[in-house]
Amino acid sequence: MGTVLAFDFGEKRIGVATGETLLGSAHPLTVIRAESNDERFAAIGKLIAEWRPEQLVVGLPTHVDGTPHEMTRLATKFAERLKKRFDLPVFMADERLSSLDAEARLRETGRNAKSAKPLLDAVAAQLILQTWFESAPHASQ
């Protein structure tokens, strides 16, 4: 039980969300925009120091039918790096269609595409974390 940070990994941006296992509720936190891996992991390190999560969740992108593609490999590599650097449990969560769902939710709040874009990756991370909370192994905690 405790705080969880979730990541929507992208090559240009990484969306971050937070939530509590006890409540099973996720919230968008921020978007990391950094050029180098060192900058990205430094930003993640600051978030981990601030939020003190017990575990991390990374969205696992696949094709709609569940088959892997290049971003699947990159997200898995990112998850492995998180585990090695921060010595925390890292779980993968299905993220199929999370970005499309995030766009739809932001539109529902009255945001246009331009005003929604800075929030999109954080909302996608929120949806990834909410999916993970609601998955069978975690729903009973």
N, C-alpha and C positions, 0 to 999 in steps of 0.2 A: 504494500500500500504506500501511497505517497504521491509526490509530484512526478509528472511525466512531461518530457519535452518531445515534440514530434517535428519531423522535418519533411518538407516537400522539396526534394533535391532537384536542382536544375543546374545546367552548366553556367548560367549567367546569374541566377538568383536562387536562394534557398529560403523557402517559406518556413516559419517557425510558429508552432502553437504550443500551448501549455494546458494542462488539466490535472485533476486529482483523481486517483483511482477510486477513492471512496465515493466521490460524487458521480464519477463516470461522465463528466462534462468537460468538453474541450473549448478553448477560446483562442482566437488568433492572437499572436504576440508581435511578430515583427518579420521583416524580410531582410536577409543578409545579401548585400550587393558588394561583392569583393572580387577582385581580379585573380588574386593568387590563392592557392590552397592555404598558405600560411596565414593570410588575412582572414580567410573564411574560418579556419579553425581557431584563430585568436578570438574572433567575434563569438563563436560557439562556446569557447572556454569562458568568456565573460558571462554569457547567459547561464552556463552550468554553475558558475560560482555564485551568481545571483539567485537562481531558482532552486539550486540543490536537488535536482531530480534523482529519483531512485532508479529510473530506467528511461531509455530513449526508444523512440519509434521512428522508423524511416519508411516512407511510402515506397512500395514496390510497383513500378510502372510495368505494365505488360500490354500486349494487344488485347482487344476486347475479348477474344477467345481464350485469353490466359497464356498465350505463348510469349516467350521472352523476346526482347529486341535490345538494341544497343544501350538504351537508357536503363534497362533492367540491370545490365552488367555494371554500369556506372553507379547506379544507386546502391547496388550490393557492395561495390568497392568502397563507397562513401560510408556505408554502415560498418564495414570492417575497420575502417580508419577511426571512426568514432569509438568503437569498442577498445581498440588498442590505445588510443590517446587518453581516453577518459576513464577507462576501466569500469564501465557501467554496462549492465545488460542492455543489449540492443535487439529490438524485435522489428520484423518487417511486417507491413500491413498493406493489403491490396489497395491500390490507389486508382484503379480503373475508373475513368470518367470524373475524378475528383475536380480537375480544373474546370470542366464544363459545368459541373454542379456548382462550383464556387462562383463562376461567372453568372449563372442564373440567380443565385442567392443575392449577389451584389446588385444585379439589375432590379430585383424585387425591392431593394431598399431605396430605389430611385436613382442609383448612380449610373452615369453613362460609362461607356467603355474607357474613356480617358481618366475619369476620376476613380474608377474601380481598379485600374491596372496596378497601382502601388500596393493595394491590399490583396490582390488576387492570390499570390503565393501563400500568404499567411492564412487566408481562408481555406485554401486547398489543404494546408497542413492541419488546420482545425478539423476538416472533414476526414482526413486520414486518421487522426487521433480518435475521433468519434467512432469511426468504423472499427478501430482496434478495441476501444472500450466495449463496443457492442458485440464483438466476436465471442463465440461460445466459451473459450477458455477464460476470458476475463469478465464476462457478464455476471458470473457467480461470485466474484470476489467481494 
